[in-house]
Amino acid sequence: LVYLAAENIYMGGDCEHAISSLGSYIESFPAGSYLLNAHFYKAECQLKSRDLSNALVSLNYVIRQARNPFTVPAVLAASRINYSSESYAAALENYLMLDGLAETRLHTIEARTGKLRCYYLLEEYANSIDAARVLLGDEFIAVELKREAHYKIAKSFLAQDRFALALEEFKIVSGDARTVEGAESKYRVAELLFVRKEYD
């Protein structure tokens, strides 16, 4: 009855009171039958009110359980929170899980894009290159994502002092100097050619 009352408040759209009611249920019934639902609904309300740190606590509870109807939306929400808060290692863990669970193409692309960005920001350059190539294996991804993938491959090769491979990727991106990646890539092409003494 305690849970059903809390759920009715949630279903009625009163998130402020739902957070309190669902929280009370979670505290009062640590082995309750509706903990999964309570945590997910509480997290949804906390996301709406931008209480991200507390939402993440409940989302992680849902994620730790056996796969359930809330698993994918919970992993998706947790990945976005962790990435936006610059917790890239945690976000990477979420994206890796999402890539294995994704049921739609959009979720797969978001997972693989997230993996690429996290690996790159964590300076795991070999993994960054691999993740970018997986993303590029989808011929239907947006032009912006293709450019980002080639750019991050180039920057990863550059960080590894693999200049010839970096040059080839920078050349691909340098075709459109109107973008940030394109402008830098055009400069990097010139820089690497200068280092190689290809002055012409």
KANOR-V936261 format. One line per field, one symbol per residue. phi: phi as a letter, one per 40 degrees, with the letter a starting at -180 (. if undefined). A space follows every 10 residues. Layout:
phi=???
//
This chain:
phi=.ccccccccc ccgccdccdc ccccccccbc bccbcdcccc cccdcccccg cccccccccc cccccddacc dccccccccc cccccgcccc ccdccccccc bdbbcccccc ccccddccdc ccgccccccc cccccccccb ccdccccccc cccccccccc gbccccdccc cccccbcccc cccccccccc ccccdcgccc
//
